[in-house]
Amino acid sequence: MALVTPIPAMSERAGSMRFHGMTTTSPGSRSSRSSVTEEPLSRLIEEKIFVAVDKHVAKSKSTLVWALQNTGGKKICVVHVHQPSQMIPVMGAKFPVSSVKEEEVKVFREKEREKVHMILDEYLRICHQRGVRAEKMFIETESIENGIVQLISELGIKKLVMGAAADRHHSKKMTELKSRKAIFVRREAPAPCQIWFTCKGYLIHTREAADDGASEYVASPRPSINANDLLQALSRPEPGSVQRLGSNGSSTEHSERVSNGSLNTTDDEERDFDGSGVRGSATVMSTVDENSGRSSPSNFPDGVDDSFHDKIRQATSEAQSSKREAFAETVRRQKAEKNALDAIKRVKQSETAYSEELKRRKDTETAVFKEKERFVTIKKEQEAVTEEVQTATAHKQMLENQIAEADTTMETLNKKLDIAVKLLQKLKNEREELQSERDRALREAEELRTLATETTSTLQQQLLPNYFTDFSFSEIEEATNRFDSTLKIGEGGYGSIYVGTLRHTQVAIKILNPKSSQGPVEYQQEVDVLSKTRHPNIITLIGACPEGWSLVYEYLPDGSLEDRLTCKNNSPPLSWQNRVRIATEICAALVFLHSNKAHSLVHGDLKPANILLDGNLVSKLSDFGTCSIGRSKSASTDLTGTVPYLDPEASSSGELTPKSDVYSFGVILLRLLTGRPALRIANEVKYALDSGSLNNLLDPLAGDWPFVQAEQLARLALRCCESVGENRPDLGTEVWRLLEPMRASSGGSSSFHLGRNEQRIAPPYFICPIFQEVMQDPHVAADGFTYEAEAIRAWLDSGHDTSPMTNAKLSHNSLIPNHALRSAVQEWLQHHC
């Protein structure tokens, strides 16, 4: 049997709240208005689970499903708080409620309520599909959260399920409420109500119920009328009424007035509700049918006279009067309870305000005490400052006396300085004369070096051909085991390279590709160049086999510089000391090639892949098939160098010059420093120098680079990579003079010397510009020049703030020891003195 829960409708009052009755459905049954329960409302509500839902079914479906799955089959009451729209659509436009006729507002409100009923029916269908009894109820108010809290208070709800946030806000880490409404309900709802907050079908938070006697909010049941004497005289009840026996044996009648799923009270009851401010009661008030007080004589047994009929009518009237008085008493008692709760709340608020005021008073007293302490401290500080001012005044007088004495001393020193300046000018003149003599000596040394180089070259041309051997093709086949692929160590457009044993010597054999357009030319040129050239840092050509287009070289087991920079086959990286030594060796080999006056050579394809390493990591240049013999390569000749290492000036003009090798050498220096690919490496290093982040660009596999040397190498490499050849440094003077001392200071040894005259004449960068002697303790000043420490300190101590070399003002007077140059000077002194 379906149940219509007997909660009376509520009329509108402050807050525009309207309360609508609850309609119940159960599986397999339909609503019936034939009976009304009169069980206490508090007990009925305790047996139900109330679920607060949204007007959009999709948003609250997960909340309702969670309640259905976790309430053990208890009865469900779907609760909705409806916010009446303040804009009424009229003739295609919307107008405020105040500007629309009352009849149109009533029609619109009825449509809104019908829509709400349809929405709640959707929720009831969900419950019906899951076999759970459910009922619906909604109220009208302007604030949803306030409506839910009022609903809990007035209905005495014990268990409520509502959303913690919209489903889109759910996450696995969600543990707190995100909805403003949920937070408000959790904070303001009466303590005896247990509330589950869910989101997307997951329980997020549970607010447990608390037992608080002061928070009892279930209204006392309304008393029923006890009229045994009157009702025993009635033989049967009035037609249309429902009779039910109460707990005390009395008969209580209820008139059921149900419309659109709601239960309505009589007009008298509505006026009582409005006047008292009470919104509901815990039990259903029994109402006698309108005709019960006017029963016709036909309803009584025969023989009853009119006087007895009048007594019955009078008793009935007294019963109705007693009922109204009991109802009024109930209303007054509820109002008194509410006033008591309000008074308790105000008392708590007063206590809280008193506590806060007491705390503020204590804070104020503490602040006043601290302020007094601060005042005392300030007063003491003021006295101390006064004493300091008096002391400072005395010091000022003393300093004024000292300044007067210093002025006198300054005049004396200025006179001495004038004398020193004249002496310095005389020393500068003498230095210029000495520099002229030194330049003449250097020119003579250069002429002697050139003569020695030409003599050496002539001797090499006469002697070296004797070391060149012709091999037969059968020997080449035997050495390579008939060109076994397992002996192949390299391959490219030029052909293939094999390792083999030839005449009991391990050699490297290059088999050129005869079909290549440059094959014969490269073969003949490499034979012509390497057969007449011997240098510790240039690969040795042992012989050739014209029949098989083969060249036989010394075997260098450590592969190419490219392999070691990229750690090919897990080969160990090169240390920074070895990298500095290799750079020095490459510079020595290039200087040797460029200074050969008989046939000056330009390599033309200088790159790490063409620099080979022997077992001791000594570097040697190889692959001279594309080199240029003479001053430059013809403009009509195609340049075959590798693009990142190719001189842009030579690429545009088609002419190879020694400056072309300088450009390639600069790119190799940058690769030795950073270990990065050659493409656009110059731009990266230049940016790092400008931004002061060179340390971040250095190759960490090389170890801890000395920053001063690394910066010097980087700047030298960038000069070598200048796009205009004339701006690139000379290898034999500027580059060698920087690399050789750096190699010596790193503990390496060089296999090449630029000339024999170095045994007698010290390099010019070993000479102090002031003393004109070999420096023992070189230091770098702010102008970038290196001086003997004693000389530059004497210059600065004499009051000078300008450079001895450029006469420009120095940015600072700090001196930096040049350890690399000092080591080079000491090594030179050991070998030449």
DATA-V359885 format. One record per pair of residues at least 12 apart in sequence whose ideal C-beta (glycine too) atoms are under 6 Angstrom apart, sorted by the first residue. I is the first residue (numbers start at 1). J is the second residue. D is the distance in whole Angstrom. If there is no record, write none. Layout:
# DATA-V359885
[[I/J/D] [I/J/D]]
This chain:
# DATA-V359885
[[2/24/6] [2/29/5] [2/31/5] [2/32/5] [3/24/5] [4/258/6] [5/22/4] [6/36/5] [6/263/6] [6/284/4] [7/21/6] [8/265/4] [9/21/6] [9/262/5] [9/264/5] [10/279/5] [11/270/5] [11/274/6] [15/141/6] [16/142/5] [17/141/4] [18/140/4] [19/139/5] [20/138/5] [20/262/5] [21/262/4] [21/263/4] [22/135/4] [22/137/4] [23/135/6] [23/136/6] [23/261/4] [24/135/4] [25/124/5] [25/134/6] [26/133/4] [27/128/6] [27/131/5] [33/256/6] [33/258/5] [36/254/5] [36/256/5] [38/284/5] [40/221/5] [40/282/6] [40/283/5] [41/282/4] [41/283/6] [42/156/5] [42/218/4] [42/282/5] [45/155/6] [45/156/6] [45/157/6] [46/158/5] [48/75/5] [48/77/5] [49/67/6] [49/71/5] [49/74/5] [49/76/6] [49/159/5] [50/77/5] [50/79/5] [50/157/5] [50/160/5] [51/64/5] [51/67/5] [51/78/6] [51/161/5] [52/79/5] [52/148/6] [52/162/4] [53/78/6] [53/80/5] [53/123/6] [55/119/6] [57/122/5] [62/200/5] [62/201/4] [63/163/5] [63/198/5] [64/123/6] [64/126/6] [66/198/5] [66/201/6] [67/161/4] [68/130/5] [68/132/6] [75/133/5] [76/127/5] [76/132/6] [76/134/4] [77/135/5] [78/120/6] [78/123/5] [78/136/5] [79/137/6] [80/138/4] [81/139/6] [81/144/5] [81/147/4] [81/148/6] [82/116/5] [82/138/5] [82/140/5] [84/140/5] [88/100/4] [88/108/5] [116/138/5] [120/136/4] [124/136/6] [144/181/6] [145/181/4] [145/184/4] [145/185/6] [148/185/5] [149/188/5] [149/189/5] [152/189/5] [152/190/6] [152/193/5] [153/190/6] [153/217/5] [154/279/5] [154/280/5] [156/217/6] [156/218/4] [157/193/6] [159/194/5] [160/193/6] [160/195/5] [161/196/5] [164/177/5] [164/182/5] [164/197/4] [164/199/5] [164/204/4] [165/178/4] [165/179/5] [165/199/5] [167/200/4] [170/199/5] [170/200/4] [174/204/6] [177/197/6] [177/205/6] [182/197/5] [186/207/5] [190/215/5] [190/217/5] [191/210/4] [191/212/5] [191/215/5] [192/209/5] [192/215/6] [194/208/6] [194/209/4] [195/207/4] [214/344/6] [218/282/5] [219/281/5] [219/282/4] [219/334/5] [221/282/5] [221/283/4] [222/281/6] [222/283/6] [222/285/5] [222/330/5] [223/326/5] [224/246/5] [224/252/5] [224/286/6] [225/319/5] [225/323/5] [226/250/5] [227/319/5] [230/315/4] [230/319/6] [231/251/5] [238/289/5] [238/291/6] [238/292/5] [241/253/5] [241/289/5] [242/254/6] [252/286/4] [253/286/6] [253/288/5] [254/286/6] [255/287/5] [255/289/5] [276/331/4] [276/335/6] [278/331/6] [278/334/5] [293/316/5] [434/772/5] [445/757/4] [445/761/5] [448/757/5] [449/755/4] [449/757/6] [452/756/6] [453/595/6] [454/597/5] [457/596/5] [457/598/5] [461/532/6] [464/532/5] [464/534/6] [468/531/4] [469/543/3] [471/543/5] [471/545/5] [473/545/6] [473/547/4] [473/548/4] [476/545/5] [476/548/5] [476/550/5] [479/500/4] [479/501/6] [479/502/4] [480/498/4] [480/500/5] [487/499/5] [495/511/5] [495/512/4] [495/513/4] [496/511/5] [497/510/5] [506/555/5] [507/552/5] [507/555/5] [508/553/5] [508/555/5] [509/550/6] [509/552/6] [510/551/5] [511/550/5] [512/549/4] [514/549/5] [522/625/3] [523/549/6] [525/625/6] [526/624/5] [526/625/5] [527/544/5] [529/624/5] [530/624/6] [535/589/6] [535/592/5] [536/751/4] [537/585/4] [537/588/6] [537/589/4] [537/620/5] [538/589/5] [538/620/6] [538/621/5] [539/553/5] [539/620/5] [539/622/4] [540/554/4] [541/553/6] [556/612/4] [556/614/5] [557/615/5] [558/613/4] [560/609/5] [560/612/6] [561/608/4] [561/611/4] [562/608/4] [562/609/4] [565/608/6] [565/675/6] [573/701/4] [575/702/6] [575/703/5] [576/702/4] [576/703/5] [576/705/5] [577/746/4] [578/617/6] [579/672/4] [579/702/6] [580/742/5] [580/743/5] [580/746/5] [581/743/5] [581/748/4] [582/619/5] [583/669/6] [583/672/6] [583/739/6] [584/739/4] [584/743/4] [584/750/6] [585/619/5] [587/731/6] [587/735/5] [587/736/6] [587/739/6] [588/752/3] [589/621/5] [590/661/5] [590/731/5] [591/731/5] [591/732/5] [594/658/4] [599/629/5] [601/627/6] [602/628/4] [602/656/5] [602/658/6] [602/661/6] [603/627/5] [603/661/5] [604/626/5] [604/627/5] [604/628/5] [604/641/6] [604/656/5] [605/626/5] [605/641/5] [606/661/5] [606/664/4] [607/642/5] [607/645/5] [610/622/5] [610/623/4] [626/640/5] [628/656/4] [632/655/4] [632/656/6] [632/657/5] [633/655/6] [633/656/4] [635/654/4] [635/655/6] [644/678/4] [644/679/5] [645/664/4] [645/667/5] [647/660/4] [647/663/4] [648/723/5] [649/725/5] [659/725/4] [659/728/5] [662/720/5] [662/728/5] [665/720/6] [666/717/5] [666/720/3] [666/721/4] [669/717/4] [670/685/6] [670/717/5] [673/713/6] [673/714/6] [674/697/5] [674/699/5] [675/699/3] [682/721/5] [685/714/5] [686/718/6] [698/710/6] [709/742/6] [716/738/6] [737/765/6] [741/820/5] [741/821/5] [741/824/3] [742/820/5] [744/823/6] [744/824/5] [744/827/5] [745/820/4] [745/823/4] [759/832/5] [762/774/5] [766/825/5] [768/787/6] [768/788/4] [768/791/6] [769/805/6] [770/787/6] [770/791/4] [770/804/6] [771/788/5] [771/791/5] [775/788/5] [777/789/4] [778/818/4] [778/821/5] [778/822/5] [779/815/4] [779/817/6] [780/816/5] [780/818/5] [782/810/4] [782/811/5] [782/812/5] [783/803/4] [783/806/6] [785/805/5] [786/818/5] [796/813/5]]
